[in-house]
Amino acid sequence: MSILERVKNVVVEQLNANVQEIKNDTTFTSLGADSLDTVELVMALEEEFCLEIRDEDAEKIEDIGGAVEFIKDHMNINDSDDDK
């Protein structure tokens, strides 16, 4: 499953969003997220991707594409969970 698909799944689960409404430029606020929802979403993304997102970085992630790019930039793409 791609990073985009995984991000979409987390957003759907956390925000009860319709997966067909989610595009790269879809903002979390356009899906009805308030500040608490956004904090919970960031925590769920951290868990899903086994990484830490600092508060100052989380504030800059406003849409699906931004989340995907942040994760790509901060994950070790060469490290596959399939080998474990």
mmCIF file of the N, C-alpha and C atoms, coordinates in Angstrom:
data_MODEL
# 
_entry.id   MODEL 
# 
loop_
_atom_site.group_PDB 
_atom_site.id 
_atom_site.type_symbol 
_atom_site.label_atom_id 
_atom_site.label_alt_id 
_atom_site.label_comp_id 
_atom_site.label_asym_id 
_atom_site.label_entity_id 
_atom_site.label_seq_id 
_atom_site.pdbx_PDB_ins_code 
_atom_site.Cartn_x 
_atom_site.Cartn_y 
_atom_site.Cartn_z 
_atom_site.occupancy 
_atom_site.B_iso_or_equiv 
_atom_site.pdbx_formal_charge 
_atom_site.auth_seq_id 
_atom_site.auth_comp_id 
_atom_site.auth_asym_id 
_atom_site.auth_atom_id 
_atom_site.pdbx_PDB_model_num 
ATOM 1   N N  . MET A 1 1  ? 0.846   -1.170 0.000  1.00 0.00 ? 1  MET A N  1 
ATOM 2   C CA . MET A 1 1  ? 0.000   0.000  0.000  1.00 0.00 ? 1  MET A CA 1 
ATOM 3   C C  . MET A 1 1  ? 0.898   1.242  0.000  1.00 0.00 ? 1  MET A C  1 
ATOM 4   N N  . SER A 1 2  ? 0.563   2.212  -0.820 1.00 0.00 ? 2  SER A N  1 
ATOM 5   C CA . SER A 1 2  ? 1.382   3.426  -0.943 1.00 0.00 ? 2  SER A CA 1 
ATOM 6   C C  . SER A 1 2  ? 1.205   4.329  0.276  1.00 0.00 ? 2  SER A C  1 
ATOM 7   N N  . ILE A 1 3  ? 2.124   5.271  0.418  1.00 0.00 ? 3  ILE A N  1 
ATOM 8   C CA . ILE A 1 3  ? 2.029   6.242  1.508  1.00 0.00 ? 3  ILE A CA 1 
ATOM 9   C C  . ILE A 1 3  ? 0.716   7.021  1.384  1.00 0.00 ? 3  ILE A C  1 
ATOM 10  N N  . LEU A 1 4  ? 0.365   7.428  0.172  1.00 0.00 ? 4  LEU A N  1 
ATOM 11  C CA . LEU A 1 4  ? -0.876  8.168  -0.039 1.00 0.00 ? 4  LEU A CA 1 
ATOM 12  C C  . LEU A 1 4  ? -2.079  7.357  0.427  1.00 0.00 ? 4  LEU A C  1 
ATOM 13  N N  . GLU A 1 5  ? -2.135  6.089  0.056  1.00 0.00 ? 5  GLU A N  1 
ATOM 14  C CA . GLU A 1 5  ? -3.258  5.243  0.459  1.00 0.00 ? 5  GLU A CA 1 
ATOM 15  C C  . GLU A 1 5  ? -3.321  5.097  1.973  1.00 0.00 ? 5  GLU A C  1 
ATOM 16  N N  . ARG A 1 6  ? -2.159  4.941  2.595  1.00 0.00 ? 6  ARG A N  1 
ATOM 17  C CA . ARG A 1 6  ? -2.114  4.808  4.050  1.00 0.00 ? 6  ARG A CA 1 
ATOM 18  C C  . ARG A 1 6  ? -2.556  6.096  4.737  1.00 0.00 ? 6  ARG A C  1 
ATOM 19  N N  . VAL A 1 7  ? -2.121  7.250  4.216  1.00 0.00 ? 7  VAL A N  1 
ATOM 20  C CA . VAL A 1 7  ? -2.552  8.532  4.774  1.00 0.00 ? 7  VAL A CA 1 
ATOM 21  C C  . VAL A 1 7  ? -4.065  8.672  4.626  1.00 0.00 ? 7  VAL A C  1 
ATOM 22  N N  . LYS A 1 8  ? -4.580  8.354  3.447  1.00 0.00 ? 8  LYS A N  1 
ATOM 23  C CA . LYS A 1 8  ? -6.028  8.432  3.228  1.00 0.00 ? 8  LYS A CA 1 
ATOM 24  C C  . LYS A 1 8  ? -6.779  7.553  4.219  1.00 0.00 ? 8  LYS A C  1 
ATOM 25  N N  . ASN A 1 9  ? -6.287  6.335  4.443  1.00 0.00 ? 9  ASN A N  1 
ATOM 26  C CA . ASN A 1 9  ? -6.949  5.433  5.384  1.00 0.00 ? 9  ASN A CA 1 
ATOM 27  C C  . ASN A 1 9  ? -6.989  5.999  6.790  1.00 0.00 ? 9  ASN A C  1 
ATOM 28  N N  . VAL A 1 10 ? -5.888  6.618  7.220  1.00 0.00 ? 10 VAL A N  1 
ATOM 29  C CA . VAL A 1 10 ? -5.843  7.230  8.548  1.00 0.00 ? 10 VAL A CA 1 
ATOM 30  C C  . VAL A 1 10 ? -6.841  8.382  8.616  1.00 0.00 ? 10 VAL A C  1 
ATOM 31  N N  . VAL A 1 11 ? -6.876  9.215  7.576  1.00 0.00 ? 11 VAL A N  1 
ATOM 32  C CA . VAL A 1 11 ? -7.795  10.356 7.556  1.00 0.00 ? 11 VAL A CA 1 
ATOM 33  C C  . VAL A 1 11 ? -9.242  9.879  7.578  1.00 0.00 ? 11 VAL A C  1 
ATOM 34  N N  . VAL A 1 12 ? -9.557  8.870  6.800  1.00 0.00 ? 12 VAL A N  1 
ATOM 35  C CA . VAL A 1 12 ? -10.919 8.326  6.777  1.00 0.00 ? 12 VAL A CA 1 
ATOM 36  C C  . VAL A 1 12 ? -11.303 7.829  8.161  1.00 0.00 ? 12 VAL A C  1 
ATOM 37  N N  . GLU A 1 13 ? -10.404 7.111  8.803  1.00 0.00 ? 13 GLU A N  1 
ATOM 38  C CA . GLU A 1 13 ? -10.687 6.555  10.128 1.00 0.00 ? 13 GLU A CA 1 
ATOM 39  C C  . GLU A 1 13 ? -10.822 7.661  11.176 1.00 0.00 ? 13 GLU A C  1 
ATOM 40  N N  . GLN A 1 14 ? -9.918  8.626  11.159 1.00 0.00 ? 14 GLN A N  1 
ATOM 41  C CA . GLN A 1 14 ? -9.904  9.673  12.184 1.00 0.00 ? 14 GLN A CA 1 
ATOM 42  C C  . GLN A 1 14 ? -11.017 10.704 12.007 1.00 0.00 ? 14 GLN A C  1 
ATOM 43  N N  . LEU A 1 15 ? -11.330 11.044 10.772 1.00 0.00 ? 15 LEU A N  1 
ATOM 44  C CA . LEU A 1 15 ? -12.270 12.138 10.509 1.00 0.00 ? 15 LEU A CA 1 
ATOM 45  C C  . LEU A 1 15 ? -13.604 11.660 9.948  1.00 0.00 ? 15 LEU A C  1 
ATOM 46  N N  . ASN A 1 16 ? -13.779 10.349 9.839  1.00 0.00 ? 16 ASN A N  1 
ATOM 47  C CA . ASN A 1 16 ? -14.999 9.791  9.250  1.00 0.00 ? 16 ASN A CA 1 
ATOM 48  C C  . ASN A 1 16 ? -15.288 10.420 7.887  1.00 0.00 ? 16 ASN A C  1 
ATOM 49  N N  . ALA A 1 17 ? -14.228 10.580 7.110  1.00 0.00 ? 17 ALA A N  1 
ATOM 50  C CA . ALA A 1 17 ? -14.337 11.205 5.788  1.00 0.00 ? 17 ALA A CA 1 
ATOM 51  C C  . ALA A 1 17 ? -14.635 10.156 4.726  1.00 0.00 ? 17 ALA A C  1 
ATOM 52  N N  . ASN A 1 18 ? -15.168 10.609 3.614  1.00 0.00 ? 18 ASN A N  1 
ATOM 53  C CA . ASN A 1 18 ? -15.414 9.756  2.461  1.00 0.00 ? 18 ASN A CA 1 
ATOM 54  C C  . ASN A 1 18 ? -14.130 9.701  1.645  1.00 0.00 ? 18 ASN A C  1 
ATOM 55  N N  . VAL A 1 19 ? -13.591 8.512  1.452  1.00 0.00 ? 19 VAL A N  1 
ATOM 56  C CA . VAL A 1 19 ? -12.303 8.365  0.766  1.00 0.00 ? 19 VAL A CA 1 
ATOM 57  C C  . VAL A 1 19 ? -12.335 8.976  -0.629 1.00 0.00 ? 19 VAL A C  1 
ATOM 58  N N  . GLN A 1 20 ? -13.501 8.980  -1.289 1.00 0.00 ? 20 GLN A N  1 
ATOM 59  C CA . GLN A 1 20 ? -13.586 9.545  -2.633 1.00 0.00 ? 20 GLN A CA 1 
ATOM 60  C C  . GLN A 1 20 ? -13.496 11.065 -2.645 1.00 0.00 ? 20 GLN A C  1 
ATOM 61  N N  . GLU A 1 21 ? -13.706 11.702 -1.483 1.00 0.00 ? 21 GLU A N  1 
ATOM 62  C CA . GLU A 1 21 ? -13.583 13.157 -1.385 1.00 0.00 ? 21 GLU A CA 1 
ATOM 63  C C  . GLU A 1 21 ? -12.128 13.589 -1.202 1.00 0.00 ? 21 GLU A C  1 
ATOM 64  N N  . ILE A 1 22 ? -11.245 12.649 -0.887 1.00 0.00 ? 22 ILE A N  1 
ATOM 65  C CA . ILE A 1 22 ? -9.881  12.987 -0.499 1.00 0.00 ? 22 ILE A CA 1 
ATOM 66  C C  . ILE A 1 22 ? -8.960  13.017 -1.711 1.00 0.00 ? 22 ILE A C  1 
ATOM 67  N N  . LYS A 1 23 ? -8.405  14.187 -1.957 1.00 0.00 ? 23 LYS A N  1 
ATOM 68  C CA . LYS A 1 23 ? -7.420  14.403 -3.020 1.00 0.00 ? 23 LYS A CA 1 
ATOM 69  C C  . LYS A 1 23 ? -6.155  14.963 -2.380 1.00 0.00 ? 23 LYS A C  1 
ATOM 70  N N  . ASN A 1 24 ? -5.086  15.091 -3.138 1.00 0.00 ? 24 ASN A N  1 
ATOM 71  C CA . ASN A 1 24 ? -3.828  15.625 -2.590 1.00 0.00 ? 24 ASN A CA 1 
ATOM 72  C C  . ASN A 1 24 ? -3.999  17.011 -1.988 1.00 0.00 ? 24 ASN A C  1 
ATOM 73  N N  . ASP A 1 25 ? -4.850  17.845 -2.588 1.00 0.00 ? 25 ASP A N  1 
ATOM 74  C CA . ASP A 1 25 ? -5.002  19.212 -2.102 1.00 0.00 ? 25 ASP A CA 1 
ATOM 75  C C  . ASP A 1 25 ? -6.150  19.374 -1.099 1.00 0.00 ? 25 ASP A C  1 
ATOM 76  N N  . THR A 1 26 ? -6.737  18.264 -0.671 1.00 0.00 ? 26 THR A N  1 
ATOM 77  C CA . THR A 1 26 ? -7.805  18.321 0.318  1.00 0.00 ? 26 THR A CA 1 
ATOM 78  C C  . THR A 1 26 ? -7.221  18.711 1.670  1.00 0.00 ? 26 THR A C  1 
ATOM 79  N N  . THR A 1 27 ? -7.758  19.789 2.244  1.00 0.00 ? 27 THR A N  1 
ATOM 80  C CA . THR A 1 27 ? -7.280  20.215 3.557  1.00 0.00 ? 27 THR A CA 1 
ATOM 81  C C  . THR A 1 27 ? -8.038  19.466 4.648  1.00 0.00 ? 27 THR A C  1 
ATOM 82  N N  . PHE A 1 28 ? -7.397  19.378 5.795  1.00 0.00 ? 28 PHE A N  1 
ATOM 83  C CA . PHE A 1 28 ? -8.039  18.697 6.916  1.00 0.00 ? 28 PHE A CA 1 
ATOM 84  C C  . PHE A 1 28 ? -9.245  19.497 7.405  1.00 0.00 ? 28 PHE A C  1 
ATOM 85  N N  . THR A 1 29 ? -9.143  20.812 7.365  1.00 0.00 ? 29 THR A N  1 
ATOM 86  C CA . THR A 1 29 ? -10.279 21.631 7.796  1.00 0.00 ? 29 THR A CA 1 
ATOM 87  C C  . THR A 1 29 ? -11.466 21.478 6.845  1.00 0.00 ? 29 THR A C  1 
ATOM 88  N N  . SER A 1 30 ? -11.205 21.273 5.554  1.00 0.00 ? 30 SER A N  1 
ATOM 89  C CA . SER A 1 30 ? -12.311 21.081 4.613  1.00 0.00 ? 30 SER A CA 1 
ATOM 90  C C  . SER A 1 30 ? -13.039 19.754 4.868  1.00 0.00 ? 30 SER A C  1 
ATOM 91  N N  . LEU A 1 31 ? -12.377 18.859 5.595  1.00 0.00 ? 31 LEU A N  1 
ATOM 92  C CA . LEU A 1 31 ? -13.008 17.592 5.972  1.00 0.00 ? 31 LEU A CA 1 
ATOM 93  C C  . LEU A 1 31 ? -13.646 17.681 7.361  1.00 0.00 ? 31 LEU A C  1 
ATOM 94  N N  . GLY A 1 32 ? -13.665 18.897 7.913  1.00 0.00 ? 32 GLY A N  1 
ATOM 95  C CA . GLY A 1 32 ? -14.340 19.118 9.182  1.00 0.00 ? 32 GLY A CA 1 
ATOM 96  C C  . GLY A 1 32 ? -13.459 19.009 10.417 1.00 0.00 ? 32 GLY A C  1 
ATOM 97  N N  . ALA A 1 33 ? -12.141 18.955 10.232 1.00 0.00 ? 33 ALA A N  1 
ATOM 98  C CA . ALA A 1 33 ? -11.233 18.797 11.372 1.00 0.00 ? 33 ALA A CA 1 
ATOM 99  C C  . ALA A 1 33 ? -11.087 20.109 12.129 1.00 0.00 ? 33 ALA A C  1 
ATOM 100 N N  . ASP A 1 34 ? -11.246 20.028 13.453 1.00 0.00 ? 34 ASP A N  1 
ATOM 101 C CA . ASP A 1 34 ? -10.922 21.171 14.295 1.00 0.00 ? 34 ASP A CA 1 
ATOM 102 C C  . ASP A 1 34 ? -9.531  20.933 14.872 1.00 0.00 ? 34 ASP A C  1 
ATOM 103 N N  . SER A 1 35 ? -9.088  21.786 15.776 1.00 0.00 ? 35 SER A N  1 
ATOM 104 C CA . SER A 1 35 ? -7.714  21.671 16.284 1.00 0.00 ? 35 SER A CA 1 
ATOM 105 C C  . SER A 1 35 ? -7.488  20.358 17.027 1.00 0.00 ? 35 SER A C  1 
ATOM 106 N N  . LEU A 1 36 ? -8.461  19.893 17.793 1.00 0.00 ? 36 LEU A N  1 
ATOM 107 C CA . LEU A 1 36 ? -8.317  18.613 18.491 1.00 0.00 ? 36 LEU A CA 1 
ATOM 108 C C  . LEU A 1 36 ? -8.247  17.460 17.496 1.00 0.00 ? 36 LEU A C  1 
ATOM 109 N N  . ASP A 1 37 ? -9.094  17.498 16.476 1.00 0.00 ? 37 ASP A N  1 
ATOM 110 C CA . ASP A 1 37 ? -9.056  16.463 15.434 1.00 0.00 ? 37 ASP A CA 1 
ATOM 111 C C  . ASP A 1 37 ? -7.691  16.424 14.760 1.00 0.00 ? 37 ASP A C  1 
ATOM 112 N N  . THR A 1 38 ? -7.124  17.595 14.519 1.00 0.00 ? 38 THR A N  1 
ATOM 113 C CA . THR A 1 38 ? -5.828  17.667 13.856 1.00 0.00 ? 38 THR A CA 1 
ATOM 114 C C  . THR A 1 38 ? -4.733  17.055 14.720 1.00 0.00 ? 38 THR A C  1 
ATOM 115 N N  . VAL A 1 39 ? -4.770  17.317 16.019 1.00 0.00 ? 39 VAL A N  1 
ATOM 116 C CA . VAL A 1 39 ? -3.794  16.720 16.938 1.00 0.00 ? 39 VAL A CA 1 
ATOM 117 C C  . VAL A 1 39 ? -3.933  15.199 16.926 1.00 0.00 ? 39 VAL A C  1 
ATOM 118 N N  . GLU A 1 40 ? -5.162  14.707 16.992 1.00 0.00 ? 40 GLU A N  1 
ATOM 119 C CA . GLU A 1 40 ? -5.392  13.264 16.961 1.00 0.00 ? 40 GLU A CA 1 
ATOM 120 C C  . GLU A 1 40 ? -4.960  12.653 15.635 1.00 0.00 ? 40 GLU A C  1 
ATOM 121 N N  . LEU A 1 41 ? -5.172  13.377 14.551 1.00 0.00 ? 41 LEU A N  1 
ATOM 122 C CA . LEU A 1 41 ? -4.760  12.910 13.227 1.00 0.00 ? 41 LEU A CA 1 
ATOM 123 C C  . LEU A 1 41 ? -3.244  12.792 13.145 1.00 0.00 ? 41 LEU A C  1 
ATOM 124 N N  . VAL A 1 42 ? -2.543  13.793 13.645 1.00 0.00 ? 42 VAL A N  1 
ATOM 125 C CA . VAL A 1 42 ? -1.075  13.753 13.652 1.00 0.00 ? 42 VAL A CA 1 
ATOM 126 C C  . VAL A 1 42 ? -0.587  12.560 14.482 1.00 0.00 ? 42 VAL A C  1 
ATOM 127 N N  . MET A 1 43 ? -1.202  12.333 15.627 1.00 0.00 ? 43 MET A N  1 
ATOM 128 C CA . MET A 1 43 ? -0.808  11.198 16.466 1.00 0.00 ? 43 MET A CA 1 
ATOM 129 C C  . MET A 1 43 ? -1.048  9.872  15.737 1.00 0.00 ? 43 MET A C  1 
ATOM 130 N N  . ALA A 1 44 ? -2.154  9.782  15.017 1.00 0.00 ? 44 ALA A N  1 
ATOM 131 C CA . ALA A 1 44 ? -2.452  8.561  14.266 1.00 0.00 ? 44 ALA A CA 1 
ATOM 132 C C  . ALA A 1 44 ? -1.456  8.366  13.122 1.00 0.00 ? 44 ALA A C  1 
ATOM 133 N N  . LEU A 1 45 ? -1.061  9.445  12.472 1.00 0.00 ? 45 LEU A N  1 
ATOM 134 C CA . LEU A 1 45 ? -0.055  9.353  11.408 1.00 0.00 ? 45 LEU A CA 1 
ATOM 135 C C  . LEU A 1 45 ? 1.298   8.936  11.984 1.00 0.00 ? 45 LEU A C  1 
ATOM 136 N N  . GLU A 1 46 ? 1.646   9.471  13.143 1.00 0.00 ? 46 GLU A N  1 
ATOM 137 C CA . GLU A 1 46 ? 2.897   9.074  13.795 1.00 0.00 ? 46 GLU A CA 1 
ATOM 138 C C  . GLU A 1 46 ? 2.899   7.577  14.084 1.00 0.00 ? 46 GLU A C  1 
ATOM 139 N N  . GLU A 1 47 ? 1.783   7.082  14.564 1.00 0.00 ? 47 GLU A N  1 
ATOM 140 C CA . GLU A 1 47 ? 1.675   5.653  14.870 1.00 0.00 ? 47 GLU A CA 1 
ATOM 141 C C  . GLU A 1 47 ? 1.722   4.804  13.598 1.00 0.00 ? 47 GLU A C  1 
ATOM 142 N N  . GLU A 1 48 ? 0.984   5.214  12.592 1.00 0.00 ? 48 GLU A N  1 
ATOM 143 C CA . GLU A 1 48 ? 0.924   4.464  11.334 1.00 0.00 ? 48 GLU A CA 1 
ATOM 144 C C  . GLU A 1 48 ? 2.292   4.349  10.671 1.00 0.00 ? 48 GLU A C  1 
ATOM 145 N N  . PHE A 1 49 ? 3.064   5.440  10.721 1.00 0.00 ? 49 PHE A N  1 
ATOM 146 C CA . PHE A 1 49 ? 4.333   5.479  10.005 1.00 0.00 ? 49 PHE A CA 1 
ATOM 147 C C  . PHE A 1 49 ? 5.558   5.380  10.908 1.00 0.00 ? 49 PHE A C  1 
ATOM 148 N N  . CYS A 1 50 ? 5.337   5.138  12.196 1.00 0.00 ? 50 CYS A N  1 
ATOM 149 C CA . CYS A 1 50 ? 6.439   4.971  13.161 1.00 0.00 ? 50 CYS A CA 1 
ATOM 150 C C  . CYS A 1 50 ? 7.441   6.120  13.069 1.00 0.00 ? 50 CYS A C  1 
ATOM 151 N N  . LEU A 1 51 ? 6.924   7.329  13.145 1.00 0.00 ? 51 LEU A N  1 
ATOM 152 C CA . LEU A 1 51 ? 7.796   8.494  13.139 1.00 0.00 ? 51 LEU A CA 1 
ATOM 153 C C  . LEU A 1 51 ? 7.232   9.545  14.083 1.00 0.00 ? 51 LEU A C  1 
ATOM 154 N N  . GLU A 1 52 ? 8.058   10.537 14.390 1.00 0.00 ? 52 GLU A N  1 
ATOM 155 C CA . GLU A 1 52 ? 7.631   11.626 15.257 1.00 0.00 ? 52 GLU A CA 1 
ATOM 156 C C  . GLU A 1 52 ? 7.478   12.887 14.426 1.00 0.00 ? 52 GLU A C  1 
ATOM 157 N N  . ILE A 1 53 ? 6.353   13.556 14.615 1.00 0.00 ? 53 ILE A N  1 
ATOM 158 C CA . ILE A 1 53 ? 6.098   14.817 13.927 1.00 0.00 ? 53 ILE A CA 1 
ATOM 159 C C  . ILE A 1 53 ? 6.087   15.908 14.996 1.00 0.00 ? 53 ILE A C  1 
ATOM 160 N N  . ARG A 1 54 ? 7.094   16.759 14.952 1.00 0.00 ? 54 ARG A N  1 
ATOM 161 C CA . ARG A 1 54 ? 7.183   17.843 15.930 1.00 0.00 ? 54 ARG A CA 1 
ATOM 162 C C  . ARG A 1 54 ? 6.032   18.822 15.737 1.00 0.00 ? 54 ARG A C  1 
ATOM 163 N N  . ASP A 1 55 ? 5.668   19.508 16.809 1.00 0.00 ? 55 ASP A N  1 
ATOM 164 C CA . ASP A 1 55 ? 4.544   20.450 16.758 1.00 0.00 ? 55 ASP A CA 1 
ATOM 165 C C  . ASP A 1 55 ? 4.716   21.498 15.664 1.00 0.00 ? 55 ASP A C  1 
ATOM 166 N N  . GLU A 1 56 ? 5.931   22.031 15.540 1.00 0.00 ? 56 GLU A N  1 
ATOM 167 C CA . GLU A 1 56 ? 6.149   23.074 14.532 1.00 0.00 ? 56 GLU A CA 1 
ATOM 168 C C  . GLU A 1 56 ? 6.026   22.519 13.113 1.00 0.00 ? 56 GLU A C  1 
ATOM 169 N N  . ASP A 1 57 ? 6.343   21.237 12.933 1.00 0.00 ? 57 ASP A N  1 
ATOM 170 C CA . ASP A 1 57 ? 6.155   20.603 11.622 1.00 0.00 ? 57 ASP A CA 1 
ATOM 171 C C  . ASP A 1 57 ? 4.675   20.300 11.383 1.00 0.00 ? 57 ASP A C  1 
ATOM 172 N N  . ALA A 1 58 ? 3.999   19.840 12.414 1.00 0.00 ? 58 ALA A N  1 
ATOM 173 C CA . ALA A 1 58 ? 2.579   19.502 12.289 1.00 0.00 ? 58 ALA A CA 1 
ATOM 174 C C  . ALA A 1 58 ? 1.757   20.721 11.882 1.00 0.00 ? 58 ALA A C  1 
ATOM 175 N N  . GLU A 1 59 ? 2.130   21.895 12.393 1.00 0.00 ? 59 GLU A N  1 
ATOM 176 C CA . GLU A 1 59 ? 1.412   23.123 12.060 1.00 0.00 ? 59 GLU A CA 1 
ATOM 177 C C  . GLU A 1 59 ? 1.518   23.469 10.579 1.00 0.00 ? 59 GLU A C  1 
ATOM 178 N N  . LYS A 1 60 ? 2.559   22.992 9.918  1.00 0.00 ? 60 LYS A N  1 
ATOM 179 C CA . LYS A 1 60 ? 2.773   23.293 8.499  1.00 0.00 ? 60 LYS A CA 1 
ATOM 180 C C  . LYS A 1 60 ? 2.045   22.306 7.582  1.00 0.00 ? 60 LYS A C  1 
ATOM 181 N N  . ILE A 1 61 ? 1.612   21.186 8.126  1.00 0.00 ? 61 ILE A N  1 
ATOM 182 C CA . ILE A 1 61 ? 0.926   20.169 7.322  1.00 0.00 ? 61 ILE A CA 1 
ATOM 183 C C  . ILE A 1 61 ? -0.560  20.505 7.317  1.00 0.00 ? 61 ILE A C  1 
ATOM 184 N N  . GLU A 1 62 ? -1.041  21.005 6.186  1.00 0.00 ? 62 GLU A N  1 
ATOM 185 C CA . GLU A 1 62 ? -2.419  21.477 6.101  1.00 0.00 ? 62 GLU A CA 1 
ATOM 186 C C  . GLU A 1 62 ? -3.308  20.614 5.211  1.00 0.00 ? 62 GLU A C  1 
ATOM 187 N N  . ASP A 1 63 ? -2.677  19.780 4.376  1.00 0.00 ? 63 ASP A N  1 
ATOM 188 C CA . ASP A 1 63 ? -3.484  18.978 3.457  1.00 0.00 ? 63 ASP A CA 1 
ATOM 189 C C  . ASP A 1 63 ? -2.869  17.590 3.271  1.00 0.00 ? 63 ASP A C  1 
ATOM 190 N N  . ILE A 1 64 ? -3.568  16.767 2.528  1.00 0.00 ? 64 ILE A N  1 
ATOM 191 C CA . ILE A 1 64 ? -3.146  15.382 2.303  1.00 0.00 ? 64 ILE A CA 1 
ATOM 192 C C  . ILE A 1 64 ? -1.775  15.333 1.645  1.00 0.00 ? 64 ILE A C  1 
ATOM 193 N N  . GLY A 1 65 ? -1.578  16.123 0.607  1.00 0.00 ? 65 GLY A N  1 
ATOM 194 C CA . GLY A 1 65 ? -0.300  16.145 -0.096 1.00 0.00 ? 65 GLY A CA 1 
ATOM 195 C C  . GLY A 1 65 ? 0.844   16.554 0.810  1.00 0.00 ? 65 GLY A C  1 
ATOM 196 N N  . GLY A 1 66 ? 0.596   17.530 1.675  1.00 0.00 ? 66 GLY A N  1 
ATOM 197 C CA . GLY A 1 66 ? 1.616   17.965 2.622  1.00 0.00 ? 66 GLY A CA 1 
ATOM 198 C C  . GLY A 1 66 ? 1.994   16.864 3.586  1.00 0.00 ? 66 GLY A C  1 
ATOM 199 N N  . ALA A 1 67 ? 1.004   16.104 4.032  1.00 0.00 ? 67 ALA A N  1 
ATOM 200 C CA . ALA A 1 67 ? 1.273   14.978 4.928  1.00 0.00 ? 67 ALA A CA 1 
ATOM 201 C C  . ALA A 1 67 ? 2.101   13.916 4.220  1.00 0.00 ? 67 ALA A C  1 
ATOM 202 N N  . VAL A 1 68 ? 1.735   13.603 2.989  1.00 0.00 ? 68 VAL A N  1 
ATOM 203 C CA . VAL A 1 68 ? 2.463   12.586 2.218  1.00 0.00 ? 68 VAL A CA 1 
ATOM 204 C C  . VAL A 1 68 ? 3.914   13.029 2.003  1.00 0.00 ? 68 VAL A C  1 
ATOM 205 N N  . GLU A 1 69 ? 4.110   14.274 1.617  1.00 0.00 ? 69 GLU A N  1 
ATOM 206 C CA . GLU A 1 69 ? 5.470   14.774 1.378  1.00 0.00 ? 69 GLU A CA 1 
ATOM 207 C C  . GLU A 1 69 ? 6.297   14.761 2.659  1.00 0.00 ? 69 GLU A C  1 
ATOM 208 N N  . PHE A 1 70 ? 5.698   15.180 3.779  1.00 0.00 ? 70 PHE A N  1 
ATOM 209 C CA . PHE A 1 70 ? 6.428   15.161 5.048  1.00 0.00 ? 70 PHE A CA 1 
ATOM 210 C C  . PHE A 1 70 ? 6.858   13.739 5.382  1.00 0.00 ? 70 PHE A C  1 
ATOM 211 N N  . ILE A 1 71 ? 5.943   12.802 5.239  1.00 0.00 ? 71 ILE A N  1 
ATOM 212 C CA . ILE A 1 71 ? 6.245   11.409 5.570  1.00 0.00 ? 71 ILE A CA 1 
ATOM 213 C C  . ILE A 1 71 ? 7.331   10.864 4.652  1.00 0.00 ? 71 ILE A C  1 
ATOM 214 N N  . LYS A 1 72 ? 7.225   11.131 3.355  1.00 0.00 ? 72 LYS A N  1 
ATOM 215 C CA . LYS A 1 72 ? 8.262   10.683 2.416  1.00 0.00 ? 72 LYS A CA 1 
ATOM 216 C C  . LYS A 1 72 ? 9.627   11.242 2.792  1.00 0.00 ? 72 LYS A C  1 
ATOM 217 N N  . ASP A 1 73 ? 9.655   12.503 3.182  1.00 0.00 ? 73 ASP A N  1 
ATOM 218 C CA . ASP A 1 73 ? 10.916  13.162 3.524  1.00 0.00 ? 73 ASP A CA 1 
ATOM 219 C C  . ASP A 1 73 ? 11.511  12.671 4.837  1.00 0.00 ? 73 ASP A C  1 
ATOM 220 N N  . HIS A 1 74 ? 10.683  12.110 5.719  1.00 0.00 ? 74 HIS A N  1 
ATOM 221 C CA . HIS A 1 74 ? 11.152  11.746 7.054  1.00 0.00 ? 74 HIS A CA 1 
ATOM 222 C C  . HIS A 1 74 ? 11.167  10.245 7.325  1.00 0.00 ? 74 HIS A C  1 
ATOM 223 N N  . MET A 1 75 ? 10.767  9.463  6.361  1.00 0.00 ? 75 MET A N  1 
ATOM 224 C CA . MET A 1 75 ? 10.834  7.998  6.509  1.00 0.00 ? 75 MET A CA 1 
ATOM 225 C C  . MET A 1 75 ? 12.072  7.482  5.798  1.00 0.00 ? 75 MET A C  1 
ATOM 226 N N  . ASN A 1 76 ? 12.568  6.371  6.283  1.00 0.00 ? 76 ASN A N  1 
ATOM 227 C CA . ASN A 1 76 ? 13.633  5.670  5.572  1.00 0.00 ? 76 ASN A CA 1 
ATOM 228 C C  . ASN A 1 76 ? 12.939  4.747  4.580  1.00 0.00 ? 76 ASN A C  1 
ATOM 229 N N  . ILE A 1 77 ? 12.768  5.219  3.358  1.00 0.00 ? 77 ILE A N  1 
ATOM 230 C CA . ILE A 1 77 ? 12.023  4.481  2.329  1.00 0.00 ? 77 ILE A CA 1 
ATOM 231 C C  . ILE A 1 77 ? 12.673  3.130  2.025  1.00 0.00 ? 77 ILE A C  1 
ATOM 232 N N  . ASN A 1 78 ? 13.982  3.031  2.205  1.00 0.00 ? 78 ASN A N  1 
ATOM 233 C CA . ASN A 1 78 ? 14.679  1.785  1.910  1.00 0.00 ? 78 ASN A CA 1 
ATOM 234 C C  . ASN A 1 78 ? 14.456  0.719  2.963  1.00 0.00 ? 78 ASN A C  1 
ATOM 235 N N  . ASP A 1 79 ? 13.914  1.095  4.117  1.00 0.00 ? 79 ASP A N  1 
ATOM 236 C CA . ASP A 1 79 ? 13.694  0.164  5.209  1.00 0.00 ? 79 ASP A CA 1 
ATOM 237 C C  . ASP A 1 79 ? 12.287  -0.411 5.074  1.00 0.00 ? 79 ASP A C  1 
ATOM 238 N N  . SER A 1 80 ? 12.191  -1.647 4.686  1.00 0.00 ? 80 SER A N  1 
ATOM 239 C CA . SER A 1 80 ? 10.902  -2.277 4.449  1.00 0.00 ? 80 SER A CA 1 
ATOM 240 C C  . SER A 1 80 ? 10.455  -3.100 5.645  1.00 0.00 ? 80 SER A C  1 
ATOM 241 N N  . ASP A 1 81 ? 9.206   -2.908 6.069  1.00 0.00 ? 81 ASP A N  1 
ATOM 242 C CA . ASP A 1 81 ? 8.653   -3.691 7.152  1.00 0.00 ? 81 ASP A CA 1 
ATOM 243 C C  . ASP A 1 81 ? 8.438   -5.145 6.720  1.00 0.00 ? 81 ASP A C  1 
ATOM 244 N N  . ASP A 1 82 ? 8.418   -5.392 5.421  1.00 0.00 ? 82 ASP A N  1 
ATOM 245 C CA . ASP A 1 82 ? 8.191   -6.750 4.919  1.00 0.00 ? 82 ASP A CA 1 
ATOM 246 C C  . ASP A 1 82 ? 9.320   -7.690 5.308  1.00 0.00 ? 82 ASP A C  1 
ATOM 247 N N  . ASP A 1 83 ? 10.512  -7.129 5.557  1.00 0.00 ? 83 ASP A N  1 
ATOM 248 C CA . ASP A 1 83 ? 11.656  -7.958 5.895  1.00 0.00 ? 83 ASP A CA 1 
ATOM 249 C C  . ASP A 1 83 ? 11.670  -8.388 7.349  1.00 0.00 ? 83 ASP A C  1 
ATOM 250 N N  . LYS A 1 84 ? 10.764  -7.856 8.144  1.00 0.00 ? 84 LYS A N  1 
ATOM 251 C CA . LYS A 1 84 ? 10.776  -8.125 9.587  1.00 0.00 ? 84 LYS A CA 1 
ATOM 252 C C  . LYS A 1 84 ? 9.783   -9.175 9.967  1.00 0.00 ? 84 LYS A C  1 
# 
